[in-house]
Amino acid sequence: MKRICVFCGASPGTDPIYLEAARQVGRTLARRELHARPCGLLDVGGYWRPVVSFLDQAVAHGFVKPDHRRIVQVAGDMDALLDLFAAYQPPPSSAGSTRLPRRGLVAHSP
């Protein structure tokens, strides 16, 4: 998964190979059930605020489902973030999944 790079644009372009590649990436991510784990942003000093705002706007405009937005957990300190991870409930489509450990992915301010 470290080698995956996805181009997110306004249209699929003129080459159907790119569209099919994006579909394959989506199927792979769904098959590996990565959405069953939370992703955490350790927002020290508001560093991640623009990203969180972008995600919230994507929900408001219908580009991202609210259930999927909740995958990204945000807290100002590590203890609070770990508490959010402990209480995390995956989106309904993956609620029965037990294949992945209940730890999350954390991004922190540089």
Steps between C-alpha positions, in 0.01 A plus 500: 500500500796735544543520124145604415456849362152610400430802282186678615366726230177645378463250216634158406678649200513348155702189580279219637809333650509764777132452581545124523812542716302721742224238515753226573655709778153553649421127484835416660448746784148367561618140490770573759236675712723795586185699579448274804781688679500867593753746372618753757625854465686628804408865461760679710463875470233471230746365239240269341209749519507575122484128418213445743318800353551358150354164608203668667432704184521182292225353719292818481517494118422128476842379383565297817243308705475603867574141608822507300598841637485354851784262408735797544524565874647833617630596846742748650683249721595135473290380795186650348585350160549155653165536679339578164664190352370285786143626444519481119223318318568427132249606234199265474637322190792364705341467846540122505865502405743337742793438265693814592639604837319789672790744476496807286735690274637823645631810326658766718623851453860522373 
